[in-house]
């Protein structure tokens, strides 16, 4: 069964979902065609999670140099990282994009 829309967008990454929102705001009927999750590779597996991981590594390295910043670390206790998590802003963005999924 064919679906007729004013605008069909291939890909639900940052450009795709932004274009869909703008077209809808302009009064157009819109379909977004995405094979995976809205937000695309950038939001879910690519640049954003990678940058979060890199920042976590930077923080870990800074903690290792805590004495240089005047912060005393407990003696004999190794530094360790628990489960890394994405910052709340990224989780919020991912959740709000997911709200548009059908």
C-alpha positions in Angstrom: 0.0 0.0 0.0 1.7 3.3 -1.1 2.1 6.2 1.3 2.0 9.7 -0.1 3.9 12.4 1.6 5.3 15.8 0.6 8.8 14.9 1.8 10.5 11.5 2.2 13.8 11.6 4.1 16.3 8.7 3.9 18.2 8.3 7.1 17.2 9.3 10.7 20.6 10.6 11.7 21.2 14.2 12.9 20.5 15.7 9.4 17.6 13.4 8.7 15.6 14.0 11.8 16.4 17.7 11.8 15.1 18.0 8.2 12.0 16.0 9.1 11.2 18.4 12.0 11.8 21.5 9.9 9.6 20.1 7.1 6.8 19.3 9.5 7.1 22.8 11.0 6.6 24.1 7.5 3.4 22.2 7.2 4.6 19.4 5.0 3.7 15.7 5.5 6.9 13.8 6.2 8.2 10.2 6.2 11.6 9.3 7.6 13.0 6.0 6.4 15.6 4.6 8.8 16.7 1.0 9.0 17.9 1.3 12.6 17.2 3.8 15.4 16.4 7.5 15.0 19.5 9.4 15.8 21.7 7.2 13.6 25.2 6.0 14.1 26.4 9.4 15.4 24.1 9.3 18.4 24.1 5.6 19.2 27.5 4.2 18.2 29.6 6.8 16.6 30.9 10.3 17.4 28.9 11.1 20.5 29.6 7.9 22.5 33.2 8.0 21.3 33.6 11.6 22.6 32.1 10.6 25.9 34.6 7.7 26.2 37.5 10.0 25.3 36.4 12.5 28.0 36.1 9.7 30.6 39.7 8.7 29.7 40.9 12.3 30.1 39.2 12.6 33.5 40.8 9.2 34.6 44.2 10.6 33.6 43.6 13.8 35.5 42.7 11.9 38.6 45.9 9.9 38.2 47.8 13.3 38.5 45.6 14.5 41.4 48.6 15.3 43.6 49.8 17.9 41.0 46.4 19.6 41.6 46.7 19.4 45.4 44.3 16.5 45.8 45.3 13.7 48.0 44.5 10.2 46.8 44.3 7.2 49.3 47.6 5.4 49.5 47.7 1.8 48.2 44.3 2.0 46.5 44.5 1.7 42.7 42.4 3.9 40.5 39.6 2.1 38.8 36.8 3.0 36.5 33.4 1.4 37.0 30.8 1.1 34.3 31.2 4.2 32.0 27.9 5.9 31.3 26.9 8.6 28.9 26.3 12.0 30.3 22.7 12.8 31.2 22.3 15.3 28.3 23.1 12.6 25.7 20.8 10.1 27.4 18.0 12.8 27.4 18.6 13.6 23.7 18.5 9.9 22.8 15.3 9.4 24.8 13.6 12.4 23.2 14.5 11.2 19.7 13.2 7.8 20.6 9.9 9.3 21.4 9.4 9.9 17.7 9.9 6.2 16.8 6.9 4.2 15.8 
